Amino acid sequence: MDKLNAISIFCKVIETQSFTLAAKQQNISVAMASKLVSQLEEHLKTRLLQRTTRKIMPTEAGIMYYQRCQGILLDLDEADSSITHLTSSLQGNLLISVPRDFGLLFIAPNLPTFMAKHPHLHIEVEFNDKKIDLLSEGYDLALRIGYMEDSSLVSRKIGTTTVHFAASPNYLETNGIPQTPDDLEHHNGLLYKNAMNQVNWVGSRINQTQRFKIQSKVVSNSGFCLIKYGKSGTRYC
């Protein structure tokens, strides 16, 4: 016997004075509702309901049992509601790390909407591209672009990005257009600070990633800075 369901059906029968209505509210058949109440009476070794062809009346034991069970069911409903509230509205402190440019483009504009949905949350967002240790540095979440090196961490892919090589027309006019990946080693590039002067390039005619040393006179941890520099039309990097 599913005792909790049996108690719930019994209380519904008392409230509606009908097995049909009680069964409909619980989304079960009338036969199943009657069976559950009978099993409950058998378990308690007491008749809880007086059934006639015209109406259903609770016995004295049924009234007492209903009064006790009604409070229990209400407590269970409140317990369910409290957990639902916790899962639908975040609470507590949240420390996250996001890449600088990605964060400014996608996180910062959406932060007000996120906080409006979770008013009980206190959030601290750090914009940086450095490699961090989530556990030792106390971060709850980190967003990064690339492949995760530590397989012990839990990760979720949220998007895909592509990398393109680009240059200003003035630069190409002065320095020539690279024809092969090997030619990149003879050009100056604009590099992220964390790139360690290396760029990955995946060619359409090869099946593996090749890594090349790139000379650079301008290094920055801001993609916005590098893009602005490249768009300036400079002939030299």
Salt bridges, closest charged atoms under 4 A:
GLU41 OE1 - ARG51 NH2 3.41
GLU149 OE1 - LYS131 NZ 3.00
